[in-house]
Amino acid sequence: MAANEPLPGTADIWEPETLDWIELENNARDVFHRYSYSELRTPIFERTDVFVRNLGNETDVVQKEMYSFNDRGGRSLTLRPEGTAGVIRAIAFRGLEQGDEARVFYFGPMFRGERPAAGRRRQFHQIGVEAVGNDSPWMDAECIAMLTQYLDQLGISGSRVMLNTRGLPADRPKISAALVEYFTPHAPAMCEDCQRRLSTNVWRMLDCKNPACHDIALKAPNIVDLLGDESRGFFTRVCQGLKDLGVSYELAPRLVRGLDYYIHTVFEVTHPGLGAQDALAGGGRYRIELPGGKKAVEGIGFAAGMERLLMARASLGLQTQPNAEADVMVLSLGDNALLPGLQLAQQLRLDCGGLRIKADFSGRSLKAQLRGANKAGAKVALIRGDDELAQGSVLCRDMTSSEQESVALSNLAAWLRGKLPTA
């Protein structure tokens, strides 16, 4: 591995790819603001217990994937593996009065020590939302509808909403016992992780990606059939809300999501453009304990992997076209023209907003500077040497036709706006 190469599972992101990232962020702001969500930015590392307490000590994230370390004060800190726990910590710190709601969205890097694969990095990025302090099933339906609207606005067609429920904690002993009874005779034929989960987290055996485990899980008891009346009624209302909002969905009885804080609704959105690992976004309703012994809060949220959103868009041919490095190049011939070239470029940036203006300070020959202007994709080159400085003019060269004309410096901004209407 070369010394200047990014570490495995990380990547440098250059333009024009960054333009696609900006597209994801700007559309998120547009859609989520319409639903009265506000943007929140939390630290990328937290106390380790923020994640262990809420994600569950037996989850794969906590057991295998977290980047944890001790700081100089001996505190155990963890780079955030997901966004929800940190958001809840921030809301608790700010304070949430009885009956109040907090609706926020976020984007940024997350960190998990997974094996790198297509669309899965060790430093990856998520766009997520959290609506905290509301326990209505209609909020679940609205949240899922907001996610589908966001995907539609990005042009990501062909996705599928997969829906299930985990019920309430009171339902879990009965469901867990039924799952243990079913999986126990099959466990020897299942993967090592599932054999461990049989005694630690039997629900995760339902959505193991190992083909042999998946086939066994297909015949496991259906969670919905084992729910109590309260949980069944909640799920019925979520489904009704989605139907009334025109959101298509499919029931996915093996979908449980991997984190312990989920109750009631869980969902994933898949897309065929991602290949075998087709999850594009996912989330659900959760109940999370607040730090300091405060009462637990309920919320509903989701997160979408930004790398995976970009893969889905790319599969549909939706990629932002690169901008030219410069629309206009200011070329200075001779030492006397360098400082005036600096001043001219700066003034044009003020007078011709919307154009990329680049000044060449290399002092190379005109031929060499014109080659640089071509390489930068410039439409116009502005050339000044001693003669142009003395005359108060600029030699304007059309880089496509090679036609040139002399323009008075006082008229240059107006000439450029006429030549390049985006200015």
C-alpha angles and dihedrals in degrees: 000000000000117000092239096045118109114256116264111281094024131090143193110237116211134180129297087037090053088061089063090051090052088051090056092049097045093049090048091054091047097050100036094047087057088061092049096255118146128208120259128187117197129183117277091232131046138173106291093239090063087071101031092051095051106028095047128251093247097053120111090240093060097035100046117003114047122109101221130170141162117250125216090275092056094251118143108237130181133201103238112266092188138004109239101074093051092047091052090048089052092049091049091050092051093043132243115218121217109281094014125124132211117202113184141157131200144179132196148101124318127188131219130159095230128141105270115248139154107311092359119097133166088238103040133159132235139192110207144167133204128192105191128187099031122103099182121125087217088065088057091053092048092049092053090046089052090053092051090048090052092051091048091052089052089053093244102149126174098046123141128216111220114197136192141143134235093196122211129316088255089063095052103080091057093044094044091050091051091049093048090050091051099043099041097081090043097047097093089062094049132086124277092255092054092048088056093044091056088078101025109035111358093174091069089063087073095066103033109144094215105113095227092048091046092055092051092048092055090077096044119120114283111250094214091058090058099048125116121243095264094053093043091052092049092052092047090056093049090053091047091050092052092050092050091050091051095246113149115217141166126221111243108189094183095053111107105145119228106261127087098223095073121112129170113347122042124170145169133196115216132192129196092220090072097065124222094341092058104163110128101171139348145176145131148185117310143182113214131184114235118227119261097040094289121153116281117256131215126223145157125225149140141209129211123199107239093209089053093048088054091049091052091049091048091052087058094047093253107140128137113250114239119257121233112262087238136004093197128027121201108210119195121198113204133359094281091062098051099082093042087049090055090050094046094051091050093049092049091053087058096042100039106042113186096040126103107232120192127182122208110220096171097106089221125147119285090251092055093046091050089053087053091050090052091049090051090053093241117173094200134028119203110206126195131172133155093295094052091046091052092048096044090236141118127221104227116202124194102221092206100050098022088228115148135198135175115241126188112248090236091058098041099099092050091047091052092049089054093045096044108030094193089074 
